[in-house]
C-alpha cells in the first residue's frame, strides 16, 4: 500500500499538502539556517529532482556525511522521496568510513567542508554534493541543487522500501549495517 506506515513519506505528504502554517518554522540549525515548511518542501523537491537526474532511484543508497545542519533533514527526505535509502555517516568513525562505503555502495554522497576530508579515498563514487561551495568540478554545490527543477511526484513510496541503513561502530572489527 503506497505511503502507509512510512514515516518519512507521511512527513513529506504533510509538507506538500496545503498547510495552515506554510510559513511556520520547520527547520532551524546552529549555522543560522531557518526554513519554513514551504521552503523545506521546495528544497526537498529540488534536491530530489537533482538526485533523480543523477540516476538515484528506488532501492539505491545515498550517503549523508554532514555535521549537524538543516541540510541533513532535506537530504534524508529527498532521498526518501525517491524511495532510495540513506545512510548517515558519523564523522567520528573516520577510520571506518571506507569500510562502510564499501558495504553500502552509495550512488551519491552528501558532505560539508568539515567532513569532506573523511572522504579523500572515495573517488570511486561519482558525485559528491557539498553543503558549502564546491571546491572543484567533481563536486556539486548545495546551492546549485536548490535551483534545480523540482521532482514531481504523487509520492510513489511503499511501506516495504527500506528508509535507511544504519551501521554499527565496528568496535569489534568491520561495521555491520542494519536496514530500517
N, C-alpha and C positions, 0 to 999 in steps of 0.2 A: 504494500500500500504506500503510495507516494507520501513523503514527509512525516508520516505517523511515527512518533517515538524518536525522531532525530532532533535533539535539542538545538543543534546549530542551524538546521534548516527551518525549524519553527521560529527561532530568533530572527533569521533573515526574513521570513514571511512577515513577521510583525514589523520589521523595518521598512518593508516595501509597501505595506498597506497604508492607506491614508491614516495618519496618526492625529490624535487630538493635540499632541505637543511636538510637531516635527522639528521645532526649533529648540526643544529642550536638550540639555547636555546628555550625550550618550557616552562619550569617551573623553577622558582627561588624563594627562600624564605629567610627570615631573619635568619634562622638557618644554612645557608650555603649550603643548597641543591641546586644544579644546575643540571637540567636534560634536555637532548636533546629530540627532537621529537621521535627519535628511542628509547631512554631509557624510555621515558614516555609510549610509546605504549607497550613496553615489560613489564613494571611494571604493566600497566593496565591489560594486558592479564594474567599475573601471579596471580595477586590479584583476578581477575575474576575466574581463574581456582581453586584457593583455596576456594573462596566463593561457587562456583558450587559444589565442592566436599563436602562442609559442608551442601549442600542441598538448597542453595539460588536459587530461580528460578523466572520466570515471575510472577509478582504480589506481591512478598514478599517485606518486608520492612527492610532496613538496617539503623541503626542509626550511625551518624558520630558526634563524640564529641571531636574534636581536637581543639587546639589553631591554629592560622593561620600558616599553613605549607604546603609544596608541597604535602604531603600525602593526604590532603583533596581532591584535584583535582583527584588524582589517585583513591581514594576510590569512588568518585562520578562517574567517568567514568566506573570503573569496575562494580559497581552496575548497571549502565545504560546498560552496555554491556549484562548483564543477563536479561534485561527487568524487573528488580526489581526497586523499588522506594527507594530513600534515604531520610532521614530526618536529617537535620543538627541541632544539639542541641547546643544552645548558652550557654556557660559556666556561663554567668551572670544570668541565670534562674535557678540556683541550686535548690531553693525550689520547683520549678515547674517540674523539670525533671522527677520525678517519675510519676506524672500525665500524662505527655506527653508519657512516655514509656508504661503506662497502656493503653492509647488510640491507640498508634502506633503498639504495639505488634511486635517489631523487631525480626528478626531471629538472627542477629548479631549486635554487637556494636563495632565501632572503637573508641579508646580513646588514650590519651597520658598521661605521668606522671602527668601533671598539671591538667588534667580533670578526672583522674581515681577516685579520692576521691568523686566526684559528683555521682558516680555510685555504692557506697557502698551497697545500698539496691536493686541492680539489679541482684541478684544472680539467679533469675529465667530465665535469658537469657543465653543460654548455652555457647556461645563463646564470649569472649572479645578479641579484636585484639588491641594490644598495639603498638604504633609507636616506642616506645623505647624498652628496654629489658623487657621481660615478667617476672614479679616478682614471679609467681608460675605456676603450671601445668594447672590451669583453664584458662590461657590466652595464646595467641599466639603472638609471636614477629613479627613485621613487616618484619624484615629481613628473617624470615622463609618463609613468604608468597612470597617474591620476588624470592625465589629459587624454588617455586612451578612450575610444568609444566604449560605452557601457555594454556589458554582457547582457543580452536579452534572454530571459528565461521565464518559464512558468514553474520554476523550482522543481526540476526533474529528479531530485534525490530520492533514494529509497531507504527504508529503515534497515536494510541488510548491508548497506555500504558502511565500511569502517570509516570513522571520522578522523581517527588519529592513531599513530603508532608511538607508544611510549617505551623508552629504553631504560633499563636499569643502569646504574653507575658502572657496572662491570668491576666491582670491587674484588671479585674472585677470578677475574680474567676478562673475557670478552663480554661487552654489554649485550644483553638479550632484549629483544623487542616483544611487546605485547600489543595486539590490536585491540582497539576500543571503538 
